[in-house]
């Protein structure tokens, strides 16, 4: 009732209500301010009826208080309350208008302004730049992946965000650039951040993903091999590449669907860059003919060659 009366147009009534509210035991008022079942309208009125920073903090943390009410508070908040608002990133991400309102506050402290601008850069400006960068490359993306969910690369994007806006190490140019499309996409990739490359790798068309799968950054090449449109033919070709990161070969070797295809399996086993832990369990699945070639192959590691020899002798005796 006091929260309601404090918003009265009658200044005497409003002033008396605020004074009575200030005199109430704090535990009673705090219980109301923290009550998520309370009326959002009355909670909003309470934000305008008090200057108590502890009470306002409880209100801001109360999910029943609307984001619009927090934005209104942000425009006039005192320094102690500004800090509470700017560190509540969950609300700001949900309602960016809160950040805009805080930056309009004439009482905003330099420290709160710095944190507000850092939050805007981290959660909004970076993503907007990434969106614009990818929008310029729509022609190099699979049409049905442009707006597809990115849950499959959420871990990669999280790691990439930690690297900031630094441009990642570039992929080597295609061995033979046969058309303008390859030249164009390769040139544009050189200016992209790691996060942008990861997104493009996951959404890119065949030409794009085959360029990015050879990227030196493990997050980028992993994004490319996770591309939902990656075909078995592409995987077989990638599995035999000697200029891809081990992470790519590990992902291929750990995917059961691909390892059921014998040509892909053979390429992984023969690739000296493939992780030993991935290769060894696959050796026994090779045919006698392929085992014979593998045991004499000087381009692979001694461990793989010895295991191939052992498997070859065992299968020869059975046959």
KAMOTA-V547082 format. One record per residue. PSI is psi in whole degrees, -180 to 180 (* if undefined). OMEGA is omega in radians with two decimals (NA if undefined). Layout:
psi->{PSI/PSI}
omega->{OMEGA/OMEGA}
This chain:
psi->{-42/-37/-39/-46/-27/-16/11/148/-19/111/-35/-43/-46/-44/-42/-40/-43/-40/-42/-37/-40/-26/-12/148/132/-33/-33/-47/-40/-37/-40/-44/-28/-7/111/-4/-3/161/125/-35/-43/-36/-41/-41/-34/-33/-29/-10/-5/153/8/114/-34/-40/-42/-34/-43/-40/-45/-36/-13/117/-16/-23/131/155/-32/-37/-38/-38/-43/-41/-39/-31/-22/3/145/163/-43/-35/-31/-42/-41/-41/-45/-24/-6/74/-29/-44/-43/-41/-39/-35/84/-20/-25/-42/-42/-43/-41/-40/-16/-12/119/-17/7/129/157/-38/-42/-38/-44/-45/-37/-44/-37/-40/-42/-43/-45/-44/-15/-51/-43/-47/-36/-39/-40/-40/-43/-39/-42/-31/-33/-13/25/-36/-17/11/154/127/-40/-1/-7/-42/18/152/148/26/-35/-18/18/-39/-37/-42/-37/-42/-41/-37/-32/-21/-3/-148/8/136/126/166/137/153/148/151/151/140/-41/104/109/-12/171/-28/-48/-42/-42/-48/-40/-41/-41/-33/-33/-20/1/152/169/-44/-40/-40/-40/-46/-45/-39/-39/-28/-8/159/-175/-47/-45/-47/-30/-23/-47/-21/-16/8/145/-24/125/-33/-39/-49/-31/-36/-37/-44/-19/-3/125/-18/10/124/164/-34/-42/-42/-41/-42/-44/-39/-24/-3/138/0/26/157/151/-33/-39/-46/-33/-44/-43/-48/-22/-6/111/-40/-41/-36/-9/-10/114/-42/-37/-43/-45/-41/-41/-46/-35/-12/116/-16/-11/138/137/-41/-25/-39/-46/-44/-16/-18/-42/-11/-6/152/165/-41/-45/-33/-40/-44/-35/-40/-18/4/113/-4/-7/172/158/-38/-47/-42/-42/-41/-37/-40/-43/-44/-36/-45/-40/-43/-33/-42/-37/-38/*}
omega->{3.13/3.10/3.12/-3.09/-3.13/3.11/-3.11/3.09/3.07/-3.05/3.11/3.13/-3.12/-3.13/3.12/-3.14/-3.14/3.13/3.13/3.13/-3.14/-3.11/-3.12/3.06/-3.04/-3.10/-3.14/-3.11/3.13/3.12/3.11/-3.10/-3.11/-3.07/-3.10/3.06/-3.12/3.14/3.10/-3.13/3.14/3.07/3.12/3.12/3.13/3.10/-3.14/-3.06/-3.08/3.02/-3.13/-3.06/3.12/3.12/3.13/3.09/3.11/3.12/-3.11/-3.14/3.14/-3.09/3.12/3.10/-3.06/3.10/3.11/3.13/3.10/3.11/3.10/3.12/-3.10/-3.10/-3.04/-3.01/3.03/-3.08/-3.11/-3.13/3.10/-3.14/-3.14/-3.11/-3.01/3.13/3.11/-3.02/3.14/3.12/-3.07/3.12/3.14/-3.08/-3.12/3.14/3.10/3.14/3.12/-3.14/3.13/-3.14/3.08/-3.07/-3.14/-3.14/-3.05/-3.14/3.11/-3.13/3.12/3.10/3.13/-3.12/3.11/3.13/3.08/3.11/3.12/-3.14/-3.04/-2.98/-3.07/-3.06/3.13/-3.11/3.13/3.09/3.11/3.13/3.14/3.14/-3.14/3.11/3.12/-3.08/-3.11/-3.11/-3.13/-3.12/3.05/-3.06/-3.08/3.13/-3.05/-3.14/-3.11/3.08/-3.11/-3.14/-3.07/3.14/-3.12/-3.14/3.13/3.14/3.11/3.09/-3.10/3.14/-3.13/3.14/3.10/-3.07/-3.13/3.09/-3.07/3.10/-3.01/2.99/3.06/-3.13/3.09/-3.12/3.12/3.10/-3.00/3.12/-3.08/-3.13/3.12/3.14/-3.09/-3.11/3.14/-3.13/-3.12/-3.14/-3.08/-3.10/-3.03/3.04/-3.14/-3.12/3.12/3.12/3.13/3.12/-3.13/3.13/-3.10/-3.07/-2.98/3.07/-3.02/-3.13/-3.10/-3.08/3.11/3.01/-3.04/3.11/3.10/3.11/-3.12/3.13/-3.05/-3.13/-3.11/-3.11/3.08/3.08/-3.13/-3.10/3.08/3.14/-3.07/-3.12/3.10/-3.09/3.12/3.10/3.10/-3.12/3.12/3.13/-3.13/-3.11/-3.14/-3.10/3.11/-3.10/3.05/3.13/3.10/-3.10/3.12/-3.13/3.10/3.14/3.11/-3.08/-3.11/-3.13/-3.04/-3.12/3.14/-3.11/3.05/3.11/-3.02/3.13/3.12/3.11/-3.14/-3.13/3.12/-3.10/-3.08/-3.08/-3.11/3.12/-3.12/-3.14/-3.13/-3.11/3.09/-3.02/-3.00/-3.14/-3.08/-3.01/-3.10/3.14/-3.13/3.07/-3.13/-3.13/-3.12/3.07/3.13/3.12/-3.09/-3.09/3.14/-3.08/-3.10/-3.12/3.14/-3.08/3.14/-3.12/-3.14/-3.13/3.14/3.11/3.10/3.12/-3.14/3.13/3.13/-3.13/-3.13/-3.14/3.11/-3.13/3.13/-3.10/NA}
